[in-house]
Amino acid sequence: MDISSYISELLFDYDCVIVPGFGGFICNYKPAEIHPVLNIIAPPSKAVSLNRNLQSNDGLLVNHISSAQSVSYETAYELVHT
């Protein structure tokens, strides 16, 4: 199962999404920037990084998949691990 769309949806609202057994995606806020020479404005954004040390399941991703797919928590957990 491709869970990347679910991770993307969660990263829009949350700063950390943990994929059990893989790691955690961490978002860092980047404020808007103005380049004085080129007169370009870059909008605020999020920089995403992966921390492989975050292994414990916080349930956010699995619960999101469970409700989106209308399946049980256990079934969603198995979908993440396949």
PEKADA-V12929 format. One record per pair of residues at least 24 apart in sequence whose ideal C-beta (glycine too) atoms are under 10 Angstrom apart, sorted by sequence separation. I is the first residue (numbers start at 1). J is the second residue. If there is no record, write none. Layout:
i | j
I | J
I | J
//
This chain:
i | j
25 | 49
26 | 50
24 | 49
25 | 50
26 | 51
23 | 49
24 | 50
25 | 51
23 | 50
24 | 51
22 | 50
23 | 51
24 | 52
26 | 54
23 | 52
24 | 53
25 | 54
22 | 52
23 | 53
24 | 54
15 | 46
17 | 48
19 | 50
23 | 54
24 | 55
22 | 54
23 | 55
24 | 56
15 | 48
18 | 51
22 | 55
12 | 46
20 | 54
21 | 55
24 | 58
11 | 46
16 | 51
19 | 54
20 | 55
18 | 54
19 | 55
20 | 56
21 | 57
25 | 61
11 | 48
17 | 54
18 | 55
20 | 57
24 | 61
16 | 54
18 | 56
19 | 57
20 | 58
18 | 57
20 | 59
8 | 48
18 | 58
7 | 48
17 | 58
18 | 59
20 | 61
16 | 58
18 | 60
19 | 61
20 | 62
17 | 60
18 | 61
19 | 62
14 | 58
16 | 60
17 | 61
18 | 62
14 | 60
13 | 60
14 | 61
17 | 64
10 | 60
14 | 64
10 | 61
13 | 64
9 | 61
10 | 63
6 | 60
7 | 61
10 | 64
6 | 61
9 | 64
10 | 65
6 | 62
7 | 64
20 | 77
3 | 61
6 | 64
7 | 65
22 | 80
3 | 62
6 | 65
9 | 68
21 | 80
22 | 81
20 | 80
21 | 81
3 | 64
19 | 80
20 | 81
3 | 65
6 | 68
19 | 81
5 | 68
6 | 69
1 | 65
1 | 69
6 | 76
3 | 76
6 | 79
6 | 80
1 | 76
3 | 79
1 | 78
3 | 80
1 | 79
1 | 80
3 | 82
1 | 81
1 | 82
//
